[in-house]
Amino acid sequence: MIGLDRNLKGKDLISKSSIHDSRRFRPSTSSALEPENAVTSNDELGGHWPEKMPARAGGTKKFAFLKCKVCIQKKLRKETSYRCKGCPDKPPLCPVCFGPYHDNLV
């Protein structure tokens, strides 16, 4: 039908294949798309970076989830596992609200 050997079994196909044979694999092109003069240090960005909140002691989840500070003000309920690493109070912020929250601080 598609040119496979009749004696070939499924486990043989899996063991002989590689990640590059998959249609889902996409080679990384992030370095090619990154501009040469991009800002990469924490000092130039003010140290404000999103970070995953660690899990609470004795919890079953990998990360803690809190309500996004900006979404709560808009009367939306969105839980996030990210917080700002550089802010003194480390507010929980979803990825969508991270930029607008810091634009309002300036």
TABEL-V964479 format. One record per residue. N is the residue number from 1. RES is the residue in three letters. BURIAL is b if it has 9 or more other C-alpha atoms within 8 Angstrom, else e. Layout:
n=(N,N)
res=(RES,RES)
burial=(BURIAL,BURIAL)
//
This chain:
n=(1,2,3,4,5,6,7,8,9,10,11,12,13,14,15,16,17,18,19,20,21,22,23,24,25,26,27,28,29,30,31,32,33,34,35,36,37,38,39,40,41,42,43,44,45,46,47,48,49,50,51,52,53,54,55,56,57,58,59,60,61,62,63,64,65,66,67,68,69,70,71,72,73,74,75,76,77,78,79,80,81,82,83,84,85,86,87,88,89,90,91,92,93,94,95,96,97,98,99,100,101,102,103,104,105,106)
res=(MET,ILE,GLY,LEU,ASP,ARG,ASN,LEU,LYS,GLY,LYS,ASP,LEU,ILE,SER,LYS,SER,SER,ILE,HIS,ASP,SER,ARG,ARG,PHE,ARG,PRO,SER,THR,SER,SER,ALA,LEU,GLU,PRO,GLU,ASN,ALA,VAL,THR,SER,ASN,ASP,GLU,LEU,GLY,GLY,HIS,TRP,PRO,GLU,LYS,MET,PRO,ALA,ARG,ALA,GLY,GLY,THR,LYS,LYS,PHE,ALA,PHE,LEU,LYS,CYS,LYS,VAL,CYS,ILE,GLN,LYS,LYS,LEU,ARG,LYS,GLU,THR,SER,TYR,ARG,CYS,LYS,GLY,CYS,PRO,ASP,LYS,PRO,PRO,LEU,CYS,PRO,VAL,CYS,PHE,GLY,PRO,TYR,HIS,ASP,ASN,LEU,VAL)
burial=(e,e,e,e,e,e,e,e,e,e,e,e,b,e,e,e,e,e,e,e,e,e,e,e,e,e,e,e,e,e,e,e,e,e,e,e,e,e,e,e,e,b,e,e,e,e,b,b,e,b,e,e,b,e,b,e,e,e,e,e,e,e,b,b,b,e,b,b,b,b,b,b,e,e,e,e,e,b,b,b,b,b,b,b,b,b,e,e,e,b,b,b,b,b,e,e,b,b,e,e,b,e,e,e,e,e)
//
